[in-house]
Amino acid sequence: MGLLASRGASFGARMQTFAVTIPRGIRPGQEFQADLDGQLTMVTVPQGSAAGSTLHVKVPSRRVQASEHKAIPRLMELDDRLEDALRSGAIKLIIADRVRDGTIGTNIARRQDLEERERAEKLRIFETPEDAIKLLRRNGREIGSLTYGWDTPDGSDPSGDYLRAVCRFLLSELGAHVKAIFWDACSERVEAPRWASFATECRLSGTWRGQETTCAR
């Protein structure tokens, strides 16, 4: 029996079909969670089906296809440069689960501060270059990207509001597929003199990274 998993479905999306077995104890009209190619999806058991029987579930594909739009092949060419940046360590991707589980903290720190935590606490906050490149080349829309103007010279998120918003998204169904994040404030290295110059520029000009602000003097 075929059915469309309604959550996350979108018009015009390329669909994939997966065979799933109804778990024991689940009756028609009830839902169960199925892992469809790494994407957790709630499936409703239709009338006439019973535990142990097989359902064929259609869900939108998360994998980018070059045929989806004429611009995609050109955009995918940029991945070569991005791969070079990931391999060299010029940029790093945050492991999304470190945001979901709260390991990253209550607000975003500089990359070098997070790297120091990795060494001191024997934990992983960033993807390795190899794992980051694998995520990139899978074309599975598994890398999120976040950049914005800073409101103050005291860091990119002194109140923690942005981090809380990102965490809510990652914990939601819409963000469940994201495995890693590019967050410019901590994916790139910001050296202390440069950080200080940002603050000086902000206080003198009343702007912060191109965004109009009111800065404390």
C-alpha positions in Angstrom: 0.0 0.0 0.0 1.4 3.4 -0.9 0.9 6.6 1.1 2.3 10.1 1.3 3.9 11.2 4.5 2.2 14.6 4.9 4.7 16.2 7.2 7.4 18.0 5.3 5.8 17.3 1.9 6.0 20.1 -0.6 4.5 20.7 -4.0 6.9 20.0 -6.9 9.4 18.2 -4.7 11.0 15.0 -6.1 9.7 12.1 -4.2 11.4 8.9 -2.8 9.5 5.8 -1.9 10.5 3.6 1.2 9.2 0.3 2.4 8.5 0.3 6.2 7.0 -2.4 8.4 4.3 -1.5 10.8 5.6 -2.2 14.4 3.9 -4.6 16.7 1.0 -3.0 18.7 0.3 -0.2 16.2 -3.2 -0.2 14.9 -4.9 1.7 12.0 -5.2 5.4 12.6 -2.1 5.4 15.0 1.3 6.9 14.1 4.8 5.5 14.4 8.2 6.9 13.7 10.2 5.6 10.8 13.8 6.3 9.8 13.7 7.0 6.1 17.2 7.4 4.8 18.3 9.2 8.0 15.1 11.3 8.1 12.8 10.6 11.0 9.2 10.7 9.7 5.9 10.1 11.4 3.8 7.6 9.5 0.0 7.1 10.0 -1.2 3.6 9.6 -4.1 3.5 7.1 -7.3 1.5 7.6 -7.0 -2.1 6.5 -3.3 -2.4 7.5 -2.0 -4.3 10.5 1.1 -4.8 12.5 3.8 -6.6 10.5 2.5 -5.6 7.1 4.5 -3.3 4.8 3.7 0.2 3.8 5.3 2.1 0.9 5.8 5.7 2.1 6.6 8.6 -0.2 8.6 11.5 1.1 10.3 14.5 -0.6 13.9 13.8 -1.4 16.4 15.9 0.5 19.2 15.2 -2.1 19.9 18.1 -4.5 19.6 17.1 -8.1 21.3 19.0 -10.9 18.2 18.7 -13.0 16.0 20.6 -10.4 17.1 24.0 -11.7 19.5 25.3 -14.4 21.4 27.3 -11.8 22.2 24.3 -9.6 25.1 22.9 -11.6 26.8 26.3 -11.5 26.2 26.6 -7.8 27.5 23.1 -7.2 30.7 24.1 -9.0 31.3 26.4 -6.0 31.5 23.3 -3.8 35.1 22.7 -5.1 36.2 25.9 -3.5 34.3 25.2 -0.3 35.8 21.7 -0.1 39.3 23.3 -0.3 38.4 25.7 2.6 37.1 22.8 4.7 40.1 20.6 4.0 42.6 23.4 4.9 40.7 24.3 8.1 40.1 27.8 6.9 36.5 27.2 7.9 34.9 24.6 10.2 31.4 23.3 10.6 29.7 23.0 14.0 28.2 19.6 14.8 24.5 20.3 14.9 23.9 17.9 17.8 26.3 20.0 20.0 23.7 22.7 19.7 20.8 20.4 20.2 22.2 18.9 23.4 23.4 22.2 24.8 27.1 21.2 24.7 28.0 24.4 22.9 26.9 26.6 25.8 24.4 29.4 26.2 25.8 31.8 23.6 28.2 31.6 20.7 31.9 31.9 21.3 34.8 32.6 19.0 36.1 29.6 17.1 39.5 29.5 18.9 37.6 29.5 22.3 35.5 26.5 21.2 38.7 24.8 19.9 40.2 25.3 23.3 37.2 23.7 25.0 37.5 20.7 22.6 41.1 20.2 23.8 40.4 20.9 27.5 37.2 18.9 27.8 38.0 16.1 25.4 34.9 16.7 23.3 34.0 17.4 19.7 32.2 20.6 18.8 33.4 20.8 15.1 33.2 18.3 12.3 36.5 16.9 11.1 37.5 18.2 7.7 36.8 14.7 6.3 33.4 14.4 7.8 32.5 18.0 6.7 33.5 17.2 3.1 31.4 14.0 3.1 28.3 16.0 4.2 29.0 18.6 1.5 29.4 16.0 -1.3 26.3 14.0 -0.3 24.2 16.9 -1.6 21.6 16.1 1.1 20.9 19.6 2.3 22.4 18.6 5.6 24.5 21.7 6.2 22.9 24.9 7.6 24.4 28.3 7.2 23.9 31.4 9.4 25.3 34.9 9.1 24.0 38.2 10.3 25.0 41.7 11.4 26.2 42.0 15.0 24.1 44.2 17.3 26.9 45.1 19.7 30.7 44.9 19.9 30.5 42.3 22.7 30.3 39.4 20.3 27.8 38.0 17.8 25.2 36.8 20.3 25.9 38.2 23.8 22.3 37.5 25.0 22.1 34.0 23.5 18.9 34.8 21.6 20.3 33.7 18.3 21.6 30.4 19.7 18.2 29.7 21.4 16.4 30.3 18.1 18.8 28.1 16.2 18.4 25.3 18.8 14.6 25.5 18.5 14.9 25.1 14.7 17.3 22.2 15.0 15.0 20.4 17.5 12.0 20.9 15.2 10.9 18.7 12.4 12.0 21.3 9.9 15.6 21.2 11.2 15.9 17.6 12.1 17.8 16.7 8.9 20.6 19.3 9.6 23.9 17.6 10.6 26.3 20.6 10.6 26.2 24.4 10.6 28.4 27.1 9.2 28.1 30.0 11.7 30.4 32.7 10.6 31.1 33.9 14.2 32.7 30.6 15.1 33.3 28.8 11.9 36.0 31.3 10.9 38.9 32.4 13.2 38.5 35.9 14.6 41.8 37.0 16.2 41.8 39.2 19.3 43.2 42.3 17.6 40.6 42.0 14.8 37.8 41.5 17.4 39.0 44.6 19.3 39.1 46.6 16.0 35.5 45.7 15.4 34.6 47.1 18.8 36.6 50.3 18.1 35.0 50.8 14.7 31.5 50.2 16.2 32.0 52.8 18.9 33.4 55.4 16.4 31.0 54.9 13.6 27.9 53.6 15.2 27.8 50.6 12.9 28.6 46.9 13.4 29.5 44.8 10.4 27.5 47.0 8.1 24.4 47.1 10.4 23.2 50.3 11.9 23.3 50.1 15.7 23.5 52.1 18.8 26.7 51.2 20.6 27.6 51.8 24.2 30.4 54.3 24.7 
